[in-house]
Amino acid sequence: MKFIFDAGVKFCVDIATHRHGCCVLQRCIDHSVGKHRDKLVTEICKHGLFLAQDPFG
């Protein structure tokens, strides 16, 4: 499962701006714990302004 969270962190903007990607990231957050969740949420927050302005983000 670690590789899924690592990919989510690495490609979070690409995933979040995809039509169904936001749902995928939400599921990753829901199923992650500890450092995996922290890394994922931190990376998403870094791009928060951009994602908030994207129709799918």
PyMOL Python script that loads the backbone (N, CA, C, O; Angstrom):
from pymol import cmd

cmd.read_pdbstr("""\
ATOM      1  N   MET A   1       0.819  -1.205   0.000  1.00  0.00           N
ATOM      2  CA  MET A   1       0.000   0.000   0.000  1.00  0.00           C
ATOM      3  C   MET A   1       0.858   1.264   0.000  1.00  0.00           C
ATOM      4  O   MET A   1       0.413   2.303  -0.487  1.00  0.00           O
ATOM      5  N   LYS A   2       2.069   1.199   0.531  1.00  0.00           N
ATOM      6  CA  LYS A   2       2.923   2.385   0.620  1.00  0.00           C
ATOM      7  C   LYS A   2       3.128   3.016  -0.747  1.00  0.00           C
ATOM      8  O   LYS A   2       3.131   4.241  -0.864  1.00  0.00           O
ATOM      9  N   PHE A   3       3.299   2.205  -1.782  1.00  0.00           N
ATOM     10  CA  PHE A   3       3.557   2.752  -3.111  1.00  0.00           C
ATOM     11  C   PHE A   3       2.386   3.586  -3.612  1.00  0.00           C
ATOM     12  O   PHE A   3       2.585   4.525  -4.382  1.00  0.00           O
ATOM     13  N   ILE A   4       1.178   3.259  -3.190  1.00  0.00           N
ATOM     14  CA  ILE A   4       0.000   4.038  -3.599  1.00  0.00           C
ATOM     15  C   ILE A   4       0.061   5.430  -2.972  1.00  0.00           C
ATOM     16  O   ILE A   4      -0.186   6.430  -3.647  1.00  0.00           O
ATOM     17  N   PHE A   5       0.387   5.493  -1.695  1.00  0.00           N
ATOM     18  CA  PHE A   5       0.471   6.790  -1.023  1.00  0.00           C
ATOM     19  C   PHE A   5       1.644   7.609  -1.566  1.00  0.00           C
ATOM     20  O   PHE A   5       1.534   8.825  -1.723  1.00  0.00           O
ATOM     21  N   ASP A   6       2.761   6.945  -1.851  1.00  0.00           N
ATOM     22  CA  ASP A   6       3.906   7.652  -2.428  1.00  0.00           C
ATOM     23  C   ASP A   6       3.550   8.239  -3.794  1.00  0.00           C
ATOM     24  O   ASP A   6       3.924   9.373  -4.095  1.00  0.00           O
ATOM     25  N   ALA A   7       2.840   7.489  -4.610  1.00  0.00           N
ATOM     26  CA  ALA A   7       2.408   7.992  -5.920  1.00  0.00           C
ATOM     27  C   ALA A   7       1.403   9.129  -5.748  1.00  0.00           C
ATOM     28  O   ALA A   7       1.420  10.100  -6.505  1.00  0.00           O
ATOM     29  N   GLY A   8       0.536   9.006  -4.757  1.00  0.00           N
ATOM     30  CA  GLY A   8      -0.427  10.070  -4.476  1.00  0.00           C
ATOM     31  C   GLY A   8       0.251  11.371  -4.114  1.00  0.00           C
ATOM     32  O   GLY A   8      -0.191  12.443  -4.528  1.00  0.00           O
ATOM     33  N   VAL A   9       1.321  11.286  -3.344  1.00  0.00           N
ATOM     34  CA  VAL A   9       2.087  12.480  -2.969  1.00  0.00           C
ATOM     35  C   VAL A   9       2.804  13.040  -4.194  1.00  0.00           C
ATOM     36  O   VAL A   9       2.761  14.243  -4.451  1.00  0.00           O
ATOM     37  N   LYS A  10       3.454  12.171  -4.937  1.00  0.00           N
ATOM     38  CA  LYS A  10       4.259  12.601  -6.082  1.00  0.00           C
ATOM     39  C   LYS A  10       3.399  13.234  -7.181  1.00  0.00           C
ATOM     40  O   LYS A  10       3.810  14.209  -7.810  1.00  0.00           O
ATOM     41  N   PHE A  11       2.218  12.681  -7.407  1.00  0.00           N
ATOM     42  CA  PHE A  11       1.375  13.127  -8.514  1.00  0.00           C
ATOM     43  C   PHE A  11       0.064  13.757  -8.046  1.00  0.00           C
ATOM     44  O   PHE A  11      -0.930  13.726  -8.771  1.00  0.00           O
ATOM     45  N   CYS A  12       0.053  14.324  -6.847  1.00  0.00           N
ATOM     46  CA  CYS A  12      -1.208  14.798  -6.276  1.00  0.00           C
ATOM     47  C   CYS A  12      -1.892  15.850  -7.145  1.00  0.00           C
ATOM     48  O   CYS A  12      -3.117  15.832  -7.262  1.00  0.00           O
ATOM     49  N   VAL A  13      -1.149  16.753  -7.748  1.00  0.00           N
ATOM     50  CA  VAL A  13      -1.771  17.785  -8.585  1.00  0.00           C
ATOM     51  C   VAL A  13      -2.375  17.150  -9.831  1.00  0.00           C
ATOM     52  O   VAL A  13      -3.498  17.475 -10.216  1.00  0.00           O
ATOM     53  N   ASP A  14      -1.635  16.251 -10.455  1.00  0.00           N
ATOM     54  CA  ASP A  14      -2.152  15.573 -11.647  1.00  0.00           C
ATOM     55  C   ASP A  14      -3.401  14.758 -11.321  1.00  0.00           C
ATOM     56  O   ASP A  14      -4.363  14.746 -12.089  1.00  0.00           O
ATOM     57  N   ILE A  15      -3.377  14.091 -10.198  1.00  0.00           N
ATOM     58  CA  ILE A  15      -4.532  13.271  -9.806  1.00  0.00           C
ATOM     59  C   ILE A  15      -5.718  14.165  -9.456  1.00  0.00           C
ATOM     60  O   ILE A  15      -6.838  13.922  -9.904  1.00  0.00           O
ATOM     61  N   ALA A  16      -5.470  15.188  -8.665  1.00  0.00           N
ATOM     62  CA  ALA A  16      -6.560  16.043  -8.184  1.00  0.00           C
ATOM     63  C   ALA A  16      -7.223  16.840  -9.300  1.00  0.00           C
ATOM     64  O   ALA A  16      -8.397  17.193  -9.188  1.00  0.00           O
ATOM     65  N   THR A  17      -6.494  17.130 -10.369  1.00  0.00           N
ATOM     66  CA  THR A  17      -7.079  17.918 -11.453  1.00  0.00           C
ATOM     67  C   THR A  17      -7.682  17.041 -12.536  1.00  0.00           C
ATOM     68  O   THR A  17      -8.127  17.546 -13.567  1.00  0.00           O
ATOM     69  N   HIS A  18      -7.701  15.754 -12.317  1.00  0.00           N
ATOM     70  CA  HIS A  18      -8.365  14.827 -13.235  1.00  0.00           C
ATOM     71  C   HIS A  18      -9.841  14.733 -12.857  1.00  0.00           C
ATOM     72  O   HIS A  18     -10.201  14.945 -11.699  1.00  0.00           O
ATOM     73  N   ARG A  19     -10.662  14.428 -13.792  1.00  0.00           N
ATOM     74  CA  ARG A  19     -12.121  14.391 -13.579  1.00  0.00           C
ATOM     75  C   ARG A  19     -12.534  13.570 -12.354  1.00  0.00           C
ATOM     76  O   ARG A  19     -13.403  13.989 -11.589  1.00  0.00           O
ATOM     77  N   HIS A  20     -11.920  12.417 -12.170  1.00  0.00           N
ATOM     78  CA  HIS A  20     -12.275  11.550 -11.045  1.00  0.00           C
ATOM     79  C   HIS A  20     -11.185  11.495  -9.974  1.00  0.00           C
ATOM     80  O   HIS A  20     -11.317  10.791  -8.973  1.00  0.00           O
ATOM     81  N   GLY A  21     -10.117  12.244 -10.200  1.00  0.00           N
ATOM     82  CA  GLY A  21      -8.967  12.175  -9.306  1.00  0.00           C
ATOM     83  C   GLY A  21      -9.220  12.668  -7.900  1.00  0.00           C
ATOM     84  O   GLY A  21      -8.648  12.137  -6.948  1.00  0.00           O
ATOM     85  N   CYS A  22     -10.064  13.671  -7.752  1.00  0.00           N
ATOM     86  CA  CYS A  22     -10.352  14.189  -6.418  1.00  0.00           C
ATOM     87  C   CYS A  22     -10.930  13.081  -5.529  1.00  0.00           C
ATOM     88  O   CYS A  22     -10.590  12.978  -4.350  1.00  0.00           O
ATOM     89  N   CYS A  23     -11.791  12.273  -6.098  1.00  0.00           N
ATOM     90  CA  CYS A  23     -12.363  11.150  -5.339  1.00  0.00           C
ATOM     91  C   CYS A  23     -11.283  10.146  -4.952  1.00  0.00           C
ATOM     92  O   CYS A  23     -11.306   9.587  -3.856  1.00  0.00           O
ATOM     93  N   VAL A  24     -10.344   9.925  -5.854  1.00  0.00           N
ATOM     94  CA  VAL A  24      -9.242   9.000  -5.570  1.00  0.00           C
ATOM     95  C   VAL A  24      -8.414   9.520  -4.396  1.00  0.00           C
ATOM     96  O   VAL A  24      -8.094   8.766  -3.477  1.00  0.00           O
ATOM     97  N   LEU A  25      -8.070  10.801  -4.428  1.00  0.00           N
ATOM     98  CA  LEU A  25      -7.290  11.369  -3.323  1.00  0.00           C
ATOM     99  C   LEU A  25      -8.063  11.341  -2.013  1.00  0.00           C
ATOM    100  O   LEU A  25      -7.478  11.101  -0.957  1.00  0.00           O
ATOM    101  N   GLN A  26      -9.355  11.581  -2.066  1.00  0.00           N
ATOM    102  CA  GLN A  26     -10.160  11.506  -0.849  1.00  0.00           C
ATOM    103  C   GLN A  26     -10.112  10.098  -0.265  1.00  0.00           C
ATOM    104  O   GLN A  26     -10.019   9.943   0.952  1.00  0.00           O
ATOM    105  N   ARG A  27     -10.172   9.080  -1.100  1.00  0.00           N
ATOM    106  CA  ARG A  27     -10.108   7.701  -0.613  1.00  0.00           C
ATOM    107  C   ARG A  27      -8.731   7.401  -0.036  1.00  0.00           C
ATOM    108  O   ARG A  27      -8.607   6.702   0.969  1.00  0.00           O
ATOM    109  N   CYS A  28      -7.694   7.938  -0.683  1.00  0.00           N
ATOM    110  CA  CYS A  28      -6.338   7.744  -0.142  1.00  0.00           C
ATOM    111  C   CYS A  28      -6.210   8.360   1.246  1.00  0.00           C
ATOM    112  O   CYS A  28      -5.628   7.759   2.149  1.00  0.00           O
ATOM    113  N   ILE A  29      -6.756   9.558   1.411  1.00  0.00           N
ATOM    114  CA  ILE A  29      -6.721  10.202   2.730  1.00  0.00           C
ATOM    115  C   ILE A  29      -7.526   9.390   3.734  1.00  0.00           C
ATOM    116  O   ILE A  29      -7.081   9.175   4.861  1.00  0.00           O
ATOM    117  N   ASP A  30      -8.697   8.942   3.332  1.00  0.00           N
ATOM    118  CA  ASP A  30      -9.549   8.158   4.229  1.00  0.00           C
ATOM    119  C   ASP A  30      -8.867   6.883   4.716  1.00  0.00           C
ATOM    120  O   ASP A  30      -9.067   6.471   5.858  1.00  0.00           O
ATOM    121  N   HIS A  31      -8.070   6.262   3.864  1.00  0.00           N
ATOM    122  CA  HIS A  31      -7.471   4.966   4.196  1.00  0.00           C
ATOM    123  C   HIS A  31      -6.031   5.060   4.668  1.00  0.00           C
ATOM    124  O   HIS A  31      -5.407   4.037   4.948  1.00  0.00           O
ATOM    125  N   SER A  32      -5.495   6.268   4.762  1.00  0.00           N
ATOM    126  CA  SER A  32      -4.117   6.413   5.213  1.00  0.00           C
ATOM    127  C   SER A  32      -4.083   6.782   6.696  1.00  0.00           C
ATOM    128  O   SER A  32      -5.055   7.286   7.257  1.00  0.00           O
ATOM    129  N   VAL A  33      -2.949   6.517   7.298  1.00  0.00           N
ATOM    130  CA  VAL A  33      -2.742   6.869   8.707  1.00  0.00           C
ATOM    131  C   VAL A  33      -1.315   7.355   8.889  1.00  0.00           C
ATOM    132  O   VAL A  33      -0.445   7.106   8.054  1.00  0.00           O
ATOM    133  N   GLY A  34      -1.094   8.040   9.973  1.00  0.00           N
ATOM    134  CA  GLY A  34       0.249   8.445  10.371  1.00  0.00           C
ATOM    135  C   GLY A  34       0.991   9.257   9.342  1.00  0.00           C
ATOM    136  O   GLY A  34       0.457  10.208   8.770  1.00  0.00           O
ATOM    137  N   LYS A  35       2.243   8.864   9.110  1.00  0.00           N
ATOM    138  CA  LYS A  35       3.121   9.637   8.235  1.00  0.00           C
ATOM    139  C   LYS A  35       2.625   9.645   6.790  1.00  0.00           C
ATOM    140  O   LYS A  35       2.867  10.609   6.064  1.00  0.00           O
ATOM    141  N   HIS A  36       1.936   8.588   6.362  1.00  0.00           N
ATOM    142  CA  HIS A  36       1.419   8.562   4.988  1.00  0.00           C
ATOM    143  C   HIS A  36       0.353   9.641   4.806  1.00  0.00           C
ATOM    144  O   HIS A  36       0.348  10.361   3.807  1.00  0.00           O
ATOM    145  N   ARG A  37      -0.528   9.741   5.761  1.00  0.00           N
ATOM    146  CA  ARG A  37      -1.570  10.778   5.700  1.00  0.00           C
ATOM    147  C   ARG A  37      -0.960  12.164   5.793  1.00  0.00           C
ATOM    148  O   ARG A  37      -1.337  13.068   5.049  1.00  0.00           O
ATOM    149  N   ASP A  38      -0.019  12.328   6.707  1.00  0.00           N
ATOM    150  CA  ASP A  38       0.627  13.636   6.880  1.00  0.00           C
ATOM    151  C   ASP A  38       1.297  14.098   5.592  1.00  0.00           C
ATOM    152  O   ASP A  38       1.143  15.251   5.189  1.00  0.00           O
ATOM    153  N   LYS A  39       2.040  13.203   4.945  1.00  0.00           N
ATOM    154  CA  LYS A  39       2.724  13.566   3.700  1.00  0.00           C
ATOM    155  C   LYS A  39       1.729  13.921   2.607  1.00  0.00           C
ATOM    156  O   LYS A  39       1.935  14.886   1.871  1.00  0.00           O
ATOM    157  N   LEU A  40       0.666  13.160   2.495  1.00  0.00           N
ATOM    158  CA  LEU A  40      -0.331  13.385   1.464  1.00  0.00           C
ATOM    159  C   LEU A  40      -1.055  14.711   1.677  1.00  0.00           C
ATOM    160  O   LEU A  40      -1.196  15.498   0.742  1.00  0.00           O
ATOM    161  N   VAL A  41      -1.508  14.956   2.880  1.00  0.00           N
ATOM    162  CA  VAL A  41      -2.225  16.192   3.183  1.00  0.00           C
ATOM    163  C   VAL A  41      -1.303  17.409   3.049  1.00  0.00           C
ATOM    164  O   VAL A  41      -1.727  18.457   2.562  1.00  0.00           O
ATOM    165  N   THR A  42      -0.069  17.276   3.472  1.00  0.00           N
ATOM    166  CA  THR A  42       0.885  18.375   3.341  1.00  0.00           C
ATOM    167  C   THR A  42       1.109  18.735   1.878  1.00  0.00           C
ATOM    168  O   THR A  42       1.128  19.914   1.524  1.00  0.00           O
ATOM    169  N   GLU A  43       1.277  17.739   1.039  1.00  0.00           N
ATOM    170  CA  GLU A  43       1.506  17.997  -0.386  1.00  0.00           C
ATOM    171  C   GLU A  43       0.278  18.611  -1.047  1.00  0.00           C
ATOM    172  O   GLU A  43       0.408  19.507  -1.881  1.00  0.00           O
ATOM    173  N   ILE A  44      -0.894  18.145  -0.690  1.00  0.00           N
ATOM    174  CA  ILE A  44      -2.130  18.724  -1.229  1.00  0.00           C
ATOM    175  C   ILE A  44      -2.253  20.184  -0.787  1.00  0.00           C
ATOM    176  O   ILE A  44      -2.623  21.044  -1.587  1.00  0.00           O
ATOM    177  N   CYS A  45      -1.949  20.462   0.466  1.00  0.00           N
ATOM    178  CA  CYS A  45      -2.037  21.833   0.983  1.00  0.00           C
ATOM    179  C   CYS A  45      -1.061  22.775   0.303  1.00  0.00           C
ATOM    180  O   CYS A  45      -1.365  23.954   0.122  1.00  0.00           O
ATOM    181  N   LYS A  46       0.105  22.276  -0.076  1.00  0.00           N
ATOM    182  CA  LYS A  46       1.086  23.098  -0.786  1.00  0.00           C
ATOM    183  C   LYS A  46       0.505  23.662  -2.082  1.00  0.00           C
ATOM    184  O   LYS A  46       0.873  24.751  -2.522  1.00  0.00           O
ATOM    185  N   HIS A  47      -0.399  22.910  -2.676  1.00  0.00           N
ATOM    186  CA  HIS A  47      -0.981  23.290  -3.959  1.00  0.00           C
ATOM    187  C   HIS A  47      -2.444  23.716  -3.808  1.00  0.00           C
ATOM    188  O   HIS A  47      -3.199  23.724  -4.780  1.00  0.00           O
ATOM    189  N   GLY A  48      -2.828  24.062  -2.603  1.00  0.00           N
ATOM    190  CA  GLY A  48      -4.222  24.371  -2.297  1.00  0.00           C
ATOM    191  C   GLY A  48      -4.819  25.483  -3.130  1.00  0.00           C
ATOM    192  O   GLY A  48      -5.947  25.348  -3.603  1.00  0.00           O
ATOM    193  N   LEU A  49      -4.107  26.570  -3.327  1.00  0.00           N
ATOM    194  CA  LEU A  49      -4.645  27.685  -4.109  1.00  0.00           C
ATOM    195  C   LEU A  49      -4.900  27.261  -5.549  1.00  0.00           C
ATOM    196  O   LEU A  49      -5.961  27.543  -6.105  1.00  0.00           O
ATOM    197  N   PHE A  50      -3.936  26.592  -6.146  1.00  0.00           N
ATOM    198  CA  PHE A  50      -4.093  26.112  -7.516  1.00  0.00           C
ATOM    199  C   PHE A  50      -5.275  25.137  -7.611  1.00  0.00           C
ATOM    200  O   PHE A  50      -6.110  25.250  -8.508  1.00  0.00           O
ATOM    201  N   LEU A  51      -5.335  24.198  -6.693  1.00  0.00           N
ATOM    202  CA  LEU A  51      -6.402  23.193  -6.727  1.00  0.00           C
ATOM    203  C   LEU A  51      -7.772  23.825  -6.504  1.00  0.00           C
ATOM    204  O   LEU A  51      -8.758  23.383  -7.093  1.00  0.00           O
ATOM    205  N   ALA A  52      -7.844  24.840  -5.672  1.00  0.00           N
ATOM    206  CA  ALA A  52      -9.111  25.507  -5.420  1.00  0.00           C
ATOM    207  C   ALA A  52      -9.628  26.233  -6.653  1.00  0.00           C
ATOM    208  O   ALA A  52     -10.833  26.440  -6.790  1.00  0.00           O
ATOM    209  N   GLN A  53      -8.737  26.618  -7.541  1.00  0.00           N
ATOM    210  CA  GLN A  53      -9.115  27.333  -8.745  1.00  0.00           C
ATOM    211  C   GLN A  53      -9.382  26.398  -9.927  1.00  0.00           C
ATOM    212  O   GLN A  53      -9.865  26.839 -10.970  1.00  0.00           O
ATOM    213  N   ASP A  54      -9.073  25.129  -9.769  1.00  0.00           N
ATOM    214  CA  ASP A  54      -9.281  24.155 -10.836  1.00  0.00           C
ATOM    215  C   ASP A  54     -10.709  23.592 -10.754  1.00  0.00           C
ATOM    216  O   ASP A  54     -11.209  23.349  -9.655  1.00  0.00           O
ATOM    217  N   PRO A  55     -11.362  23.385 -11.893  1.00  0.00           N
ATOM    218  CA  PRO A  55     -12.741  22.863 -11.849  1.00  0.00           C
ATOM    219  C   PRO A  55     -12.884  21.504 -11.163  1.00  0.00           C
ATOM    220  O   PRO A  55     -13.927  21.208 -10.579  1.00  0.00           O
ATOM    221  N   PHE A  56     -11.836  20.676 -11.235  1.00  0.00           N
ATOM    222  CA  PHE A  56     -11.910  19.358 -10.610  1.00  0.00           C
ATOM    223  C   PHE A  56     -11.148  19.299  -9.293  1.00  0.00           C
ATOM    224  O   PHE A  56     -11.404  18.422  -8.468  1.00  0.00           O
ATOM    225  N   GLY A  57     -10.221  20.217  -9.090  1.00  0.00           N
ATOM    226  CA  GLY A  57      -9.377  20.214  -7.896  1.00  0.00           C
ATOM    227  C   GLY A  57     -10.158  20.485  -6.659  1.00  0.00           C
ATOM    228  O   GLY A  57      -9.593  20.517  -5.566  1.00  0.00           O
TER     229      GLY A  57
END
""", "prot")
cmd.dss("prot")
cmd.show_as("cartoon", "prot")
cmd.util.cbc("prot")
cmd.orient("prot")
